[in-house]
Amino acid sequence: MKRALLSTVAALVCAVALVGPSAGGVTKSADNYGGVSNATVLQVKQMVYAEFGRGWKAETMIRCIRRESGFNARAANWTDSHGGSFGLAQINGVHDPAPGKYATKAWIRKMWNPVLNLRQAHRLMSGSGLGPWGGGC
């Protein structure tokens, strides 16, 4: 049931985030932080709780997401010196497993998927604490 809820919420967030002319591809544009509805904020919070559980890790990640992307699953920082930062938790392109300095289009699309972004954020937090987010949120 938990996985089904997470998938349903992720589909809703993706549907909201992918509206627009560049929905299918990776288009470089200005940073697109914030501007989401209260309903989307609540959906993202539920996804964070599903991935991180209830407690300090989830609450900390919610603060990070608020600061990093404004709860916008399609947020992008193309000028980040670490290969760009993408998605809810603004995961740096250096975490793309493909070789090279910059993030690949396929990896960027994965990071714009809220479920995959939160899963990667959870792995990073478990391995490095809050280091990937500047040490705190």
Secondary structure, 3 states (H helix, E strand, C coil): CHHHHHHHHHHHHHHHHCCCCCCCCCCCCCCCCCCCCHHHHHHHHHHHHHHHCCCHHHHHHHHHHHHHHCCCCCCEECCCCCCCEECCCCEEHHHCCCCCCCCCHHHHHHHCCHHHHHHHHHHHHHHHCCHHHCCCC
